[in-house]
Amino acid sequence: MVYTYRTQGTCARTIDIELEDGIIKEIRFGGGCAGNTQGIAKLVEGMKAEEVIGKLEGIRCGFKSTSCPDQLAKALRIVLEK
């Protein structure tokens, strides 16, 4: 199943997440810095969502209190709670 998360405080507007048994199958960012978001998506493909949360949660972008990786961690946490 694909879940869509609306980001807050980042250039990316949405994150589409496809999970299967807690494993990330695919991530697609809507907007943001294309090279960075595509890179993040490829790096986390096949990883356990919990592991990705642990690695990305709390990353900041410049003076912002969040970042695209941090928003992905937040989105994964919400999806896992469902």
DSSP file (Angstrom, degrees, kcal/mol; ACC not computed):
  #  RESIDUE AA STRUCTURE BP1 BP2  ACC     N-H-->O    O-->H-N    N-H-->O    O-->H-N    TCO  KAPPA ALPHA  PHI   PSI    X-CA   Y-CA   Z-CA
    1    1 A M              0   0    0      0, 0.0    18,-1.0     0, 0.0     2,-0.5   0.000 360.0 360.0 360.0 143.8    0.0    0.0    0.0
    2    2 A V  E     -A   18   0A   0     16,-0.2     2,-0.4    14,-0.0    16,-0.2  -0.862 360.0-163.9-102.5 130.8    1.2    3.5   -0.8
    3    3 A Y  E     -A   17   0A   0     14,-3.0    14,-3.3    -2,-0.5     2,-0.5  -0.905   6.6-149.7-111.8 140.1    0.9    6.2    1.9
    4    4 A T  E     -A   16   0A   0     -2,-0.4     2,-0.4    12,-0.2    12,-0.2  -0.952  10.7-168.1-113.8 128.2    1.2   10.0    1.1
    5    5 A Y  E     -A   15   0A   0     10,-2.7    10,-2.1    -2,-0.5     2,-0.7  -0.951  16.2-140.1-115.3 130.0    2.6   12.3    3.8
    6    6 A R  E     -A   14   0A   0     -2,-0.4     8,-0.2     8,-0.2     7,-0.1  -0.813  27.4-137.9 -89.9 118.1    2.3   16.1    3.4
    7    7 A T        -     0   0    0      6,-1.8     2,-0.4    -2,-0.7    61,-0.1  -0.227   9.1-147.0 -75.0 163.8    5.5   17.6    4.6
    8    8 A Q  S    S+     0   0    0      1,-0.1     3,-0.1     6,-0.0     4,-0.1  -0.994  73.6   4.7-133.7 126.2    5.9   20.7    6.8
    9    9 A G  S    S+     0   0    0     -2,-0.4     2,-0.3     1,-0.3    57,-0.3   0.628 103.7  97.8  83.2  14.5    8.8   23.2    6.7
   10   10 A T  S    S-     0   0    0      2,-0.3    -1,-0.3     1,-0.1    22,-0.1  -0.846  79.8-116.8-129.3 167.7   10.6   21.7    3.6
   11   11 A C  S    S+     0   0    0     -2,-0.3    21,-0.6    -3,-0.1     2,-0.2   0.856  96.8  82.3 -70.3 -36.0   10.8   22.4   -0.1
   12   12 A A  E     - B   0  31A   0     19,-0.3    -2,-0.3     1,-0.1    19,-0.3  -0.493  65.3-163.7 -67.0 139.6    9.4   19.0   -0.8
   13   13 A R  E     +     0   0A   0     17,-3.7    -6,-1.8     1,-0.2     2,-0.3   0.801  64.7  12.1 -95.8 -35.3    5.6   19.1   -0.5
   14   14 A T  E     -AB   6  30A   0     16,-1.2    16,-2.9    -8,-0.2     2,-0.4  -0.941  54.3-152.1-140.5 160.6    4.8   15.4   -0.2
   15   15 A I  E     -AB   5  29A   0    -10,-2.1   -10,-2.7    -2,-0.3     2,-0.5  -0.977  11.2-155.7-134.2 122.9    6.4   12.0    0.3
   16   16 A D  E     -AB   4  28A   0     12,-3.3    12,-2.2    -2,-0.4     2,-0.5  -0.864  16.6-167.1 -96.8 129.5    4.8    8.8   -1.1
   17   17 A I  E     -AB   3  27A   0    -14,-3.3   -14,-3.0    -2,-0.5     2,-0.5  -0.966  14.1-169.0-124.7 128.3    5.8    5.7    0.9
   18   18 A E  E     +AB   2  26A   0      8,-2.7     7,-3.1    -2,-0.5     8,-1.5  -0.966  16.9 177.1-116.8 116.7    5.4    2.1   -0.1
   19   19 A L  E     - B   0  24A   0    -18,-1.0     2,-0.4    -2,-0.5     5,-0.2  -0.873  15.8-170.8-116.7 148.9    6.1   -0.4    2.7
   20   20 A E  E >  S- B   0  23A   0      3,-2.4     3,-1.6    -2,-0.3    -2,-0.0  -0.921  79.5 -21.8-139.1 114.5    5.8   -4.1    2.9
   21   21 A D  T 3  S-     0   0    0     -2,-0.4     3,-0.1     1,-0.3    -1,-0.0   0.865 127.2 -51.5  53.7  40.3    6.2   -5.8    6.2
   22   22 A G  T 3  S+     0   0    0      1,-0.3    27,-3.0    26,-0.1     2,-0.4   0.487 114.6 118.3  80.1   2.8    8.1   -2.8    7.6
   23   23 A I  E <   -BC  20  48A   0     -3,-1.6    -3,-2.4    25,-0.2     2,-0.5  -0.868  69.1-119.0-104.6 135.2   10.6   -2.8    4.7
   24   24 A I  E     +B   19   0A   0     23,-2.8    22,-3.1    -2,-0.4    -5,-0.2  -0.608  33.4 172.6 -76.1 119.9   10.7    0.3    2.4
   25   25 A K  E     -     0   0A   0     -7,-3.1     2,-0.3    -2,-0.5    -6,-0.2   0.836  66.9  -7.9 -91.2 -42.6    9.8   -0.7   -1.2
   26   26 A E  E     -B   18   0A   0     -8,-1.5    -8,-2.7    19,-0.1     2,-0.4  -0.980  52.5-165.0-158.5 144.3    9.8    2.8   -2.7
   27   27 A I  E     -B   17   0A   0     -2,-0.3     2,-0.4   -10,-0.2   -10,-0.2  -0.997   9.1-176.2-128.5 134.1    9.9    6.4   -1.7
   28   28 A R  E     -B   16   0A   0    -12,-2.2   -12,-3.3    -2,-0.4     2,-0.4  -0.986  11.3-153.7-133.1 124.1    8.9    9.3   -4.0
   29   29 A F  E     -B   15   0A   0     -2,-0.4     2,-0.8   -14,-0.2   -14,-0.2  -0.785   9.5-143.6 -93.6 137.5    9.3   13.0   -3.0
   30   30 A G  E    S-B   14   0A   0    -16,-2.9   -17,-3.7    -2,-0.4   -16,-1.2  -0.884  72.7 -20.9 -98.9 103.7    7.0   15.6   -4.5
   31   31 A G  E    S+B   12   0A   0     -2,-0.8   -19,-0.3   -19,-0.3     2,-0.1  -0.419  87.9 103.5  90.8-171.9    9.2   18.7   -5.0
   32   32 A G  S    S-     0   0    0    -21,-0.6     2,-0.9    -2,-0.1    -1,-0.1  -0.347  89.8 -26.9  88.7-174.4   12.4   19.5   -3.2
   33   33 A C     >  -     0   0    0      1,-0.2     4,-2.9    -2,-0.1     5,-0.3  -0.675  63.3-150.0 -78.3 106.6   15.9   19.3   -4.5
   34   34 A A  H  > S+     0   0    0     -2,-0.9     4,-2.4     1,-0.2     5,-0.3   0.849  90.3  47.4 -52.3 -47.3   15.6   16.5   -7.1
   35   35 A G  H  > S+     0   0    0      1,-0.2     4,-2.0     2,-0.2    -1,-0.2   0.923 116.0  44.3 -63.0 -44.0   19.1   15.1   -6.8
   36   36 A N  H  > S+     0   0    0     -3,-0.3     4,-2.6     2,-0.2    -2,-0.2   0.931 115.6  45.7 -66.9 -46.3   19.0   15.0   -3.0
   37   37 A T  H  X S+     0   0    0     -4,-2.9     4,-2.3     1,-0.2    -2,-0.2   0.881 113.7  49.2 -68.9 -36.1   15.5   13.5   -2.6
   38   38 A Q  H  X S+     0   0    0     -4,-2.4     4,-2.2    -5,-0.3    -1,-0.2   0.896 111.7  50.7 -66.8 -38.2   16.2   10.9   -5.3
   39   39 A G  H  X S+     0   0    0     -4,-2.0     4,-2.4    -5,-0.3    -2,-0.2   0.931 110.7  47.5 -63.3 -46.5   19.4   10.0   -3.6
   40   40 A I  H  X S+     0   0    0     -4,-2.6     4,-1.9     1,-0.2    -2,-0.2   0.934 111.1  52.4 -58.8 -46.6   17.7    9.6   -0.2
   41   41 A A  H  X S+     0   0    0     -4,-2.3     4,-0.8     1,-0.2    -1,-0.2   0.904 112.1  44.7 -58.6 -44.5   15.0    7.5   -1.8
   42   42 A K  H  < S+     0   0    0     -4,-2.2     3,-0.4     1,-0.2    -1,-0.2   0.884 110.7  54.5 -68.8 -38.9   17.4    5.1   -3.4
   43   43 A L  H  < S+     0   0    0     -4,-2.4    -1,-0.2     1,-0.2    -2,-0.2   0.863 112.1  42.2 -64.5 -36.0   19.6    4.8   -0.3
   44   44 A V  H >< S+     0   0    0     -4,-1.9     3,-2.2    -5,-0.2   -20,-0.3   0.584  83.9 118.2 -90.5  -9.4   16.7    3.8    1.9
   45   45 A E  T 3< S+     0   0    0     -4,-0.8   -20,-0.2    -3,-0.4     3,-0.1  -0.361  83.8  15.5 -58.7 130.3   15.1    1.4   -0.5
   46   46 A G  T 3  S+     0   0    0    -22,-3.1    -1,-0.3     1,-0.3     2,-0.2   0.342 101.6 120.5  86.9  -6.2   15.1   -2.2    0.9
   47   47 A M  S <  S-     0   0    0     -3,-2.2   -23,-2.8   -23,-0.1    -1,-0.3  -0.516  73.4 -99.0 -88.5 157.8   15.9   -0.9    4.5
   48   48 A K  B  >  -C   23   0A   0    -25,-0.2     4,-1.9    -2,-0.2     3,-0.4  -0.570  28.8-130.9 -70.3 136.5   13.7   -1.5    7.6
   49   49 A A  H  > S+     0   0    0    -27,-3.0     4,-2.5    -2,-0.3     5,-0.2   0.884 106.8  56.1 -57.8 -40.7   11.6    1.6    8.3
   50   50 A E  H  > S+     0   0    0    -28,-0.3     4,-2.0     1,-0.2    -1,-0.2   0.879 106.5  50.1 -60.8 -38.7   12.7    1.6   11.9
   51   51 A E  H  > S+     0   0    0     -3,-0.4     4,-1.5     2,-0.2    -1,-0.2   0.899 110.2  49.7 -66.5 -41.0   16.4    1.7   10.9
   52   52 A V  H  X S+     0   0    0     -4,-1.9     4,-2.5     2,-0.2     5,-0.3   0.908 108.4  53.3 -64.6 -42.6   15.8    4.6    8.6
   53   53 A I  H  X S+     0   0    0     -4,-2.5     4,-2.3     1,-0.2    -1,-0.2   0.936 108.1  51.1 -56.5 -47.3   13.9    6.5   11.3
   54   54 A G  H  < S+     0   0    0     -4,-2.0    -1,-0.2     1,-0.2    -2,-0.2   0.825 115.2  41.9 -61.0 -33.6   16.9    6.1   13.6
   55   55 A K  H  < S+     0   0    0     -4,-1.5    -1,-0.2    -3,-0.2    -2,-0.2   0.826 124.0  32.3 -83.5 -33.2   19.4    7.4   11.0
   56   56 A L  H >< S+     0   0    0     -4,-2.5     3,-1.8    -5,-0.1    -2,-0.2   0.700  84.2 111.3-102.9 -22.3   17.4   10.4    9.6
   57   57 A E  T 3< S+     0   0    0     -4,-2.3    13,-0.1    -5,-0.3     3,-0.1  -0.304  84.5  17.5 -60.4 131.0   15.3   11.7   12.5
   58   58 A G  T 3  S+     0   0    0      1,-0.3    -1,-0.2     9,-0.1     2,-0.2   0.361  81.8 144.1  92.8  -4.8   16.4   15.1   13.7
   59   59 A I    <   -     0   0    0     -3,-1.8    11,-0.3     8,-0.1    -1,-0.3  -0.487  35.4-153.3 -68.0 135.6   18.5   16.1   10.7
   60   60 A R        -     0   0    0     -2,-0.2     2,-0.6    -3,-0.1     7,-0.2  -0.773  12.5-137.9-111.2 156.0   18.1   19.8   10.0
   61   61 A C    >   -     0   0    0      5,-1.6     3,-2.3    -2,-0.3     5,-0.2  -0.925  65.2 -61.2-113.9 104.1   18.4   21.8    6.8
   62   62 A G  T 3  S-     0   0    0     -2,-0.6    -2,-0.0     1,-0.3     5,-0.0  -0.380 117.8 -16.3  59.5-127.6   20.3   25.1    7.4
   63   63 A F  T 3  S+     0   0    0     -2,-0.1    -1,-0.3    -3,-0.1     2,-0.1   0.447 111.5 109.6 -89.6  -1.2   18.5   27.2   10.0
   64   64 A K  S <  S-     0   0    0     -3,-2.3    -3,-0.2     2,-0.1   -54,-0.0  -0.380  73.2-130.8 -71.8 154.5   15.2   25.2    9.5
   65   65 A S  S    S+     0   0    0     -5,-0.1     2,-0.2    -2,-0.1    -1,-0.1   0.450  88.3  26.0 -84.3   0.2   14.1   23.0   12.4
   66   66 A T        -     0   0    0    -57,-0.3    -5,-1.6    -5,-0.2     2,-0.3  -0.821  64.2-159.7-146.7-177.1   13.5   20.1   10.0
   67   67 A S     >  -     0   0    0     -2,-0.2     4,-2.6    -7,-0.2     5,-0.2  -0.938  43.0 -90.2-158.1 172.8   14.7   18.7    6.6
   68   68 A C  H  > S+     0   0    0     -2,-0.3     4,-2.1     2,-0.2     5,-0.2   0.923 127.3  48.7 -61.1 -43.8   13.5   16.3    3.9
   69   69 A P  H  > S+     0   0    0      0, 0.0     4,-2.1     0, 0.0    -1,-0.2   0.920 112.4  48.7 -61.5 -41.1   15.3   13.4    5.6
   70   70 A D  H  > S+     0   0    0    -11,-0.3     4,-2.3     1,-0.2    -2,-0.2   0.899 110.4  50.9 -63.7 -40.5   13.7   14.4    9.0
   71   71 A Q  H  X S+     0   0    0     -4,-2.6     4,-2.6     2,-0.2    -1,-0.2   0.865 107.4  53.7 -65.5 -35.7   10.3   14.6    7.3
   72   72 A L  H  X S+     0   0    0     -4,-2.1     4,-2.8     2,-0.2    -2,-0.2   0.922 108.2  50.1 -62.5 -43.6   10.8   11.2    5.9
   73   73 A A  H  X S+     0   0    0     -4,-2.1     4,-2.2     2,-0.2    -2,-0.2   0.918 111.4  48.2 -60.4 -43.8   11.5    9.8    9.4
   74   74 A K  H  X S+     0   0    0     -4,-2.3     4,-2.0     2,-0.2    -2,-0.2   0.918 112.1  49.5 -62.2 -43.5    8.3   11.5   10.7
   75   75 A A  H  X S+     0   0    0     -4,-2.6     4,-2.5     1,-0.2    -2,-0.2   0.922 110.3  50.0 -62.6 -45.0    6.3   10.1    7.8
   76   76 A L  H  X S+     0   0    0     -4,-2.8     4,-2.6     1,-0.2    -1,-0.2   0.898 108.2  53.2 -61.3 -40.8    7.6    6.6    8.4
   77   77 A R  H  X S+     0   0    0     -4,-2.2     4,-1.4     1,-0.2    -1,-0.2   0.920 110.7  47.0 -60.8 -43.4    6.8    6.8   12.1
   78   78 A I  H  X S+     0   0    0     -4,-2.0     4,-0.8     2,-0.2     3,-0.3   0.924 112.1  50.0 -64.0 -44.8    3.2    7.7   11.3
   79   79 A V  H >< S+     0   0    0     -4,-2.5     3,-0.9     1,-0.2    -2,-0.2   0.905 109.0  51.8 -62.1 -42.1    2.9    4.9    8.7
   80   80 A L  H 3< S+     0   0    0     -4,-2.6    -1,-0.2     1,-0.2    -2,-0.2   0.807 104.4  57.8 -65.3 -28.6    4.2    2.3   11.1
   81   81 A E  H 3<        0   0    0     -4,-1.4    -1,-0.2    -3,-0.3    -2,-0.2   0.705 360.0 360.0 -74.2 -19.4    1.7    3.4   13.8
   82   82 A K    <<        0   0    0     -3,-0.9    -1,-0.2    -4,-0.8    -2,-0.2   0.480 360.0 360.0 -77.1 360.0   -1.2    2.7   11.4
